[in-house]
Amino acid sequence: ADGGAAPYFSGPAVQSGWAAGALACALLLAARRRSFDHLETP
């Protein structure tokens, strides 16, 4: 079943895409947390 899909999902381009997506999510979460901290501080 995974004969044709495995090479696509495990390709270097897809892995780099997943890495970029995870990094973008982490940066967005950190930016939101930082902005919330600035808003909460008087």
C-alpha positions in Angstrom: 0.0 0.0 0.0 2.9 2.4 0.8 4.9 1.4 -2.2 4.2 4.6 -4.1 3.4 7.0 -1.3 6.4 6.2 1.0 9.0 7.9 -1.3 6.8 11.0 -1.6 6.1 11.4 2.1 9.7 10.7 3.1 11.4 12.8 0.5 13.9 15.5 1.5 11.6 18.3 0.2 8.7 17.1 2.2 10.9 16.7 5.3 12.2 20.2 4.9 8.7 21.4 4.4 7.6 19.8 7.7 10.6 21.3 9.5 9.8 24.7 8.1 6.2 24.4 9.1 7.1 23.3 12.7 9.6 26.1 13.0 7.1 28.7 11.8 4.5 27.4 14.3 7.1 27.6 17.1 8.1 31.2 16.1 4.4 32.2 15.9 3.6 30.7 19.3 6.7 32.4 20.9 5.7 35.7 19.3 2.2 35.4 20.6 3.4 34.5 24.1 5.8 37.4 24.1 3.1 39.9 23.0 0.7 38.5 25.7 3.4 39.0 28.3 3.9 42.6 27.2 0.2 43.2 27.3 -0.2 41.7 30.8 2.7 43.7 32.3 1.5 47.1 33.6 
